[in-house]
Amino acid sequence: MANPSPGNSITLRVAAPSSFTATSELAAAVGAAGAAITALDVTESHHETIVVDVTCNTTDDDHAGRVKDALNALDGVTVQHVSDRTFLMHLGGKLEVVPKVALRNRDDLSRAYTPGVARVCMAIAEDPAAARNLTVKRNTIAVLTDGSAVLGLGNIGPAAALPVMEGKAALFKQFANVDAWPVCLDTQDTEEIIMIAKAMAPVYGGINLEDIAAPRCFEIENRLREELDIPVFHDDQHGTAIVTLAALVNALRVVDKKLSEVKIVVSGVGAAGSAIIQLLKAQGAQHIIAAGRSGAIHSGEEYNDEHRSWIAANTNQEGFSGTLHDALKGADVFIGVSAPHVIGEEQVASMAEDAIVFAMANPTPEIDPVVASKHAAVVATGRSDFPNQINNVLAFPGFFRGLLDAGASDITPNMLVAAAEAIANRVADDELNASYIIPSVFDPHVAADVATAVANAAHANAASAL
């Protein structure tokens, strides 16, 4: 059974008989039903009854129903209302537009809008590059999706993807003061997506591609990077790769192994898996086997997409053609960006001594991290309720902050490596241990360090091009 999570948090408004033990009886019933209480608040008190707001974390909607039934079953207790705290947070959306300038009088209006704004428009018409300093373009990016590969939910479409894109935009603002806006397109045609992105590009200083299914996402990113003069970043690929590299650098420090020597098995060859493999290769990893649903990718087979073909040509030099489970025998590192429960305790036990397991499928990892930790020296997941959360929020806010600050027009491999090193370096030598290989997403220095590293890499690129 899954653990109760803040993502399934409810508040039950309960009427109960007024007594000294009323709240403790409510708490005991909720606990017995398997939920985790986070708050008990008495909102009304009368001679015969009290009204209590009971807030708790549950596992899913069915579990919430069982908690409600458990409280109603108590003598004299009635659940008056149940609020889903996650839905309440999303009510009316999570974003708003707030002017940066005060419009207090006619003079302000004349400068912000007509007639004064015409002078600024003409300045940009004469020098289009001026838009970067004189409009929102300087600090604004688009979070662009077609809703075809949203989280672990699949192809749910643009409207259903919007809450995720709003959340992403909120993270950009919270962690790096980047203004981001959701752009959810009602098309999954590659050419249409490219056309629309190019047509709207004048407003934005960059584009963050999000939750677009492979292999379409690869072509969209490649084409937009070629045809636009603003940076285009596919977070599912490069954000994941950056944070994975950062975590692996520190995990290898814990077990005292070298990237160039370890055997790495990657489960999942979609957008994230392909980008992780490319970045690890660029950093010197020599022994990588990637596995898809049908087993290891190897050069003895033909593949119908360029990324699998690249993986076949550039990894697995020994031509291993077996299953994921077989590949893990003697492996030093497992990196999972695939599906729940694809490996078990037996496979982790078959790995090399002091093994590293990154089970990053969300919300349910490739293996229960508690089970993996019986045999692996270092275990990480994509979840916030276990140690070592490998979370893209460590990368993308600061990465775009650096791109915007440097006025970069493209993204290069040395920027990705610089970002990964900045994240890894946030964990000091005296802090590093098997349960702390990656900084907290709330570390206030991460985004600034990443931004500085990316901006410096961008400036170095520009200097070398002269």
N, C-alpha and C positions, 0 to 999 in steps of 0.2 A: 504493500500500500504506500502511496506517495505521502510525503510529509506535508502537514499543513503549511500554507504559504501566504504571505501578505498579498499575493495576487488574487487570492480567494478570501478576502477579508469581509466579514459581515458584521453589522450591528443589529442586534435584536432588541426591540423595545418591549420590555416584559413587565406586566403587572403581577405583583406577588403580595401575599399577606405580610403585613408589617410586623416584623419580629427581629430580634437581635441576630438570628442566624440566617436571615433570608438571603443575603448576598453570598454567604459561604455555601449554602445549598445550591444556589444557581451555578456558582463556579464549579462545584463538584459534579453537577449534572453535565455541564459543558465538557469538562475534562474527561468524564466517563464516556462521552460520545466521541472522544478522540480529537477534539478541537483544542487549539492553543489560545487561551484567553490573553488578551492584550490590554483590556480596560474594563472596569466596572464603574459606572457613573449613576448615582441616584439623581434622577431628574425631577421627581415629584415625591412628596411625602404627605400622607394623610393618616388619620387615626387608625383606619383599618387596613390600608394598602400603601405600598410604595411602587413607584415606577422606576425601573432600572434599565439603562442602556448597557447591554452586554456585548462587547466587541471581541471577536475572536477570529483566528485564522483557520480556514478549513482546506480540504483538498480539492473539492469540486462542488457543483451545484447539488448533487445528490447528498453529499456529506452535509452541506448546509441544511438541507431538508431534514436530515436525521437529528441535527443539533436542535432545530426548532421543535421536532417531535419530542425530544428528550425533555425539553423545558416545559412543553405543554402537558407532559405526563406527570409533572410534579403537582402535589395536592394544592389547589387554590391558585395555580400559576397560569397565566394566559399570555401568549406571545401576541402583542398587538400589531407589530409591524416588523418586517425584515428589510434592511437596507444593504445593498451591495456596495461596499465602499469604493471598489474599482470603477463601477459604472458611475457613481456619483462624481468621481474625479474627472471623468470624461464628459460629463453633462455640459452641453454647449461648446464642446471642444476645449483644447488645452492651450490655444494660442490666441493672441489679439494683436492688432496693430496700434502702436502708440506713437504719436508725433514726437519728434525730437526737438521741435521748435515750438515756442509759445505763440499763439495767435490771439493777442490781447486787444488789438485795435486795428484801425484802417491801415496804418503804416506797416504793421507786421504783415497784414494780408496783401498789401501791395508788393512786398518783397517776396513772400512765399508763393504767391500766385500772381494773377495778372494785375498790373502790367509788367512788374519787375521780372517775373519768371521768363519772359520772352528774351531778355538779354542773355540769360543763362542758356536757354535753348539754342540761340544763335551761336554762342561760343562753342557749344558741343557740335553743332552742324559744321562749323569751320574746322574744328579739331576733335574728331570722334573720341580720341584717347582721353579727352578731358572728362568724359562721362564717368571715368573711374573715380575722379576726385569730387565731382559735382553732383553725383546721384547716389542712390542706395547701392549701386553696383560695387562700390568700394568695400562693402561689408556684408553682402547678401549672396547666398547660394540657394540653388534649387535642390530639394530632395525629391528626385524624380523616380517614379515607379510605374509599372503597368499592372501591378498586383498579381503577377504570375507565379511568384515564389516567396510568399510572405511568411517570415519566421518558419515555424514547422507546420504551417497551416496549408501550404500549397497554393494553388491557383484560385484565389478567392475574389479576384477582381479589384478594380481601383477604389470603389467606395469603401469596401471592407478593409482595404489596406490603409485608408486615411488615418485611423487612430495610431498606427505604427509610425507613419510619416510625421504626424504631429508630435509624437513623443520624441522622434529623432531631432526634429527642429528645436524642441524644448531643451534637449541635451546640448545641442550646439550653442544655444544662448547661455545656458546655465554654466557650462564648463569653459567656454572660450569667448563669450560675447560675440559670437557670429550670428547674424540674423539669417535664419533659414526659413524657407517656406515650402510646404508640401505641394508637389505637382503630380497628381495622380491621373494618368492618361487612360482614357477609355478606348484603347487600342492595344493589341499585342502584335501588330505588324511591324517588323523591324524597320522598314523604310519610313513608315509613318512616324514612328517614335523618333528616328533620327531627324526627320524633317521638322517635327514640332520642336524638338530640343534646339535645333539650329535657329528656328524662327523666334524663339523666346529668349535666346542667349543675350541680347543687348541689355537686359535687366540685371543679369547676374554676373558675379565675379567668379563663379565656379559652379559645377554641377556634381552633386553626389548621387550616383546611380544606386538604387536600392531595390532589393527583392525582385529582380528580373531574372527569369529562369535561364539556365544554361541550355544550349550553347548560344542562345540569342544575345545574352548579355555581353558576350565577348565581342561579337561583331559591332554591337551598338557602341561599346566603349572605344574600340579601336577606331571606328569611323569618326566618332565625335572628337576624339583626341587629334585626329588628322585634320579635321575640317573646321574646328573652332579655335579661337585664340584665347580661350580661358581653360583652366585645368578641369579635367573630368576624372572623377575618382569613383571606382566601383567598390563600395565599402565591403560588400560580401566577399570580394576577392582580397583587396589590398589591406583593408582595415584588419581583417581576420589574420592575414599573413603577418602583418607588423606585430600584432600582439602575441601571436603564437611564437614568432622568433624571439621576442623579448622574454617570454616565459621560458622557452627552451634554453636560451643562453644562461639564465639563472638556475634552471633545474640541473643543467650539466655541471654548473659550479658546485651544486650541492653534492652530486654523486662523483665529482672529480673525473669526468669523462670529456673527450674532445668531440666537437661537432664533426670533424673530418673523419673520425674513426668509428662513430656509433652506427649501428644498423637501425634505420628508421622505417617503420611501416605506417603508411597513411591510408586510412579507410575513408573513401569518398573522393571522387575525381570530378566533382562539379566545380563551380566557380571558386569556392574557398579552397578545396583541395589542390586544384591546379596552381593557384597563386601561392599557396604555402610551399609547394614543392619547388616552384621557380625561385622563390626568395631563399629557401634553404640551400638550393643548389648554388645560387649566386654568392652565398656566404661560406661555401666550402664543404657542404655535406656531400659525401661520396657514395654512401650506401643507402639508397632509398628504394623501397618497393611500395607502389601504390596499388590499391585494390578497389575495384568497383563491385557491383552486385554479382558479376560472374567470375570473380577471382582476380588474380594479379594481372596488371597491365604489363605486357612484355612485347619485345620486338618481333616475335614470331607470329604475330597476328595483325591483321589489317583492321584499322579503326576508321569510322566514318566521320569523326570530327577532329579538327586540327590539334585540339588540346590533348586528347588521349594519344594521338599520334606523336605529339611532342614528348609526352611523358614516356611513351614506349621507347622512343629514340634516346632519351636522356637519363633514364633511371633503369634500375634492375639489370645491370650489366651481365649478371649471370644467367638471365633468361628464365628466372623462376616462373612457373606457370600454374602454381597450385592455388589453394584457397587462402582467404584472409587468415583463417585459423592456423594453417600450416606455415604461413609467412611469419607469424609471431614467434615461432619457436626460435629461441636464442636472440630475439630482437632486443635492442636496448631501449627503444622509444616507440610508443604507439601514439599516433595522432588521429583522433576520430572527428571527422566532420561529415557524418553520414546519417545513421539512423539508430533508434533505441535498441539496446540489448543485442548488438551484433557480435559481441564477444562475452565470454563468461570467465569465471574464476580459473578454470582449467587453462585457458589461453594465457592469462596473465602469469600464472604459475610457471608456464613453459618459457617465459621470457628470460633474458639474461639477469644476472644478479644486479641489484640496484637499478631496476627498470624504472622507466618514466612512462606514465600513462596520462595522456590528455584526452579525456572523453568529453567532447565539446558539443555533441548533438543537444539541441534544446527543444522542448523543456526536459526531455528524458534522455540521459546520456547513453553512450554505447555500452556501458557497464555501470552498475551501482558503484559509486566511488568508495563506499565503505568496504565493499567486497574487494575492489581493486587494491585498496590499501593494505590488505592482508599479505600481498606478495610484492607490490611495487614500492619503491622507495619514495617516489614523488607522484602525487595524483592531483590533477587539475580538471576542472569542468568549466562549462559556460554559465553555471548557476551561481546565484548570490548566497545560497544557503549552505555552501560547502567552502572550505578553504581554497585559495588559488583560483579565483574566478577569472577566466580568460575572456575579457569583455572588450568589444570594439570601442566602447566609450573612452577607453584609455588612449585611443589613437585618433579617431576622426575629428573631434573638436579642435585639438591642438594642431593637427595636420592642416586643416583648412585655415586656421588662424595664421599659421606660418606662410601658407600659399598666398593668402590675401595680403599679409603684411609685406611680403616680398614682391607682390605684383606678378607672381609667376604665371606663365601661360601653359606650362606643361608639367607633368609629373615624371620623375626619373627614378631609377632603382636606388641611387645613392640617397634620395630623400626618404625612401621606405626604410632603408637600413639605419639612417640617422634617427628616424622616429623610434625604431625598435630599440636602439642603443640608449636613447633618452629615457624610455620607459624602464628598461632593465636597470639603468643606473639609479633610478629612484629607490631601489632596494639596496641599502648600505650593507657592507660586509658583516657588520655586527647584528644586522636584522635578518639576514638571509638564513632560512632553514627550510625543511621539507614542506612546511605548511605556509610558508610566506616567500614565494618566488616571484610574485608580481604585486605591484603597489595597489592599494585600494582605489576604486574608481572615484572616491571622494578625497583622495590626496590632492590638495589644492595646487601643488606644484607641477603635477604631471602635464597638464595642458600647456602651461607656459614653457616647460622644458622642451616638449615636443615641438611647439611653435618655433622656438629659437633654433632648434636643431634643423628643422625643415627650411626655415628662412635662410639659415647659413648655407645649407646645401644648395638652395636655389641661387643664392648670390655666387657661390663657387661655380655653379654651372654657367652662370652668365659671364663670369670673369674668364672662364676657360674658353668660352665661345668667341671672345674678342680676338 
